[in-house]
Amino acid sequence: DYGYTRRDIEMLAKESADSFLDFVNAFYDSVLRKANKKIWAEKTPGNIFCFNAFSDMLPNAKLVHIVRHPQDCIASLTNRGMPHYQACVTYLLNTAHGLQYEGMKNLYVLKYEELVTEPEKSLIALFKYLDVDFETQVLEPDQEVEGTDYMEGWRYRESDSIASGSKGRFKALPITEQ
């Protein structure tokens, strides 16, 4: 939720009728101003299917693809209620699609396991790619998170410190799920 109403979105679309890029820029410019931020990031995993379009439309955009060990990714999806077969197919489809972008000049690949075991080292490298100054406070939990940031299947809060508790999650699944 970026604070837009349906009417707001309709107005943005009408004002940007000549170009989807104008709509995207207007949408996020407003979000950035309200949040007093300079950079926006969007983390929807399905966006992997749009990397070419993002790259074509926003040639200065920097894309980040986070890859995770297949068993733990599938376990995470299963723990969040996805049937095991669907979790396997989702992982394979998303990962296979993402592999085609290897070598793309504006793509950074971040290994999830490295992020959760060596968060500072991983984030320093990521921030360097993004051309953003690294500040150690990004490693601290955000105490000002509004709303619910906990899902039972995750077993942690989004606002917690980065930790490796989700690594090896596959081993905790019932044997029938493995």
N, C-alpha and C positions, 0 to 999 in steps of 0.2 A: 504494500500500500504506500504509494508516494504522495498521498494527500489530495489526489485528484478525484473529482466527482465525475460521473458519466458526462454531465454537461460540460465540464472543463475539457474533457478529452474530445468531445464533439467540436468544441470551439477551436481547440488546437488543430484538429484535423481540417476544419474549414479554413483556418488561417494559413495552413500549410498545404493547401490543395494542389499546388504545383509540384511538390516534391516530398517523398517520404523522408529524405534526409533532413529537409526543413522541419518536418514534424518531430523527428528524433532529436534534433538539436534543440528545438523549442521545449520539448518535454523535459529533457535532462538539464537544460540551462536553468529552468525554473526550480527543479529539484536541488541543483547545486547551490543556487542562490539562497534558498530557504535553509539549507543545511550549513551554509557558509563553508562550502567545500570547493575544491578546484578540479577534482577527478571523480568520475563515477565508475563503478564496477558492477557488473551484473553476473551472477553466478549460476544461472540455470543450466544444468547439465545438458539439456536438449539443444542448447545453443551450438553444440559441436556441429550440428547439421547446417548451421548458418555461417560458419567461419568464412567461407568464400564470399558470401554476400556481405558480411560485415567488413571484410578486408577490402572488397571492391568499393563499397559505399563510404567507408571511413579509412582511407589509406594510411592515416597516421595512428590508427588504433593499434593497441598492443594486446594480443590475445594470449591467454594463459590456459593451457590444457593440463588439468590435474589428473594423473593416472594413479591407479591404486591396484594392489594385488588382487587378482580376480576372486579368489576365495573370500577375502574380507569384504570386497565390494558386494558380492552376491549375498554374503551373510548380513550386511547392513541393509540391503534392500529387503531381504526376507524378514529381518527383525522389525522392519517398518510396515509389515503386513503384505508385502508382495509375494504371491505364490512362487515357490522355488524355481519352477520351470521358467516363469516370466522373468524372474530376477536374472537367471542365466542368459536368456535371450537378450534382455535389455543390456546387460554388461557386454556381451559379444557384439551386438549391433553398434552400440555407442563407441566401443573401443576400436572396432574395425573401421568405422567411419573416421574416427580421429587419427588413425595411423596414416591416412592419405595426406595429412598436413605436415608430416615430418619434413623438416628442412624449410618450411615456410619462413620467410625473413622476419615476419612480425609475430611469430609464435614462440612462446616459452613453455617448455614442458617441465612440470613440477611433479616430482614423485611424492605421493601422499605419505608414504612410510618415512621418507627423509624429513618431510615437514614435521611430523609428529615426534620423531626421535631427536632431530636436531633443528628445532624451530628457529633459533636465532640465525644459524648458518644459512638455512633455507630461505628465510625471509630477507636476509641481507642480499643474497644473490637475486631474488625476485625483485626487490626494490631497485637494485642496480639496473636490471633490465627495464623496469618501468620508469627509470630516471627520476626516482623519488628518494628523498633523503630518508635513511633508516633511523628510527628513533626507538630505543629499547622499550619505551612505554607501550608499544604495540604488542608486546609480549604479555602485558598485564591484562587481567580480566576487565571488561567494561562493566563498571558498576551501575551505569545509567541506562541499561537496556530496558526498554519498556515492553510490557506485554509478556506473553509466555514464550520462553525460548528453550523449552524442554519438550522432547518427544520421547516416549517410553522406549521406542526402538533404538534411539541414539544412545541412551543411557548416560548422557551428559548434557550440559547446557551450552548453547552457542556462546554464551558470555563467559564460560570458564577458560582457564589458561589452556593453551595448546598442550596436549598430553598424548601419550602413546597407548592409552587404554583401549582404543578401537583396533589396534594392531593385533592380529591373531584372533579376531572375533569369530572366525569360522570354526575354530576349535570348540567354542562354547555352544554351537548349534546342537540340537538333539541328533543322535547318530542317524536317524531317518532322513535328516535334512542334508547330511554331508554326502 
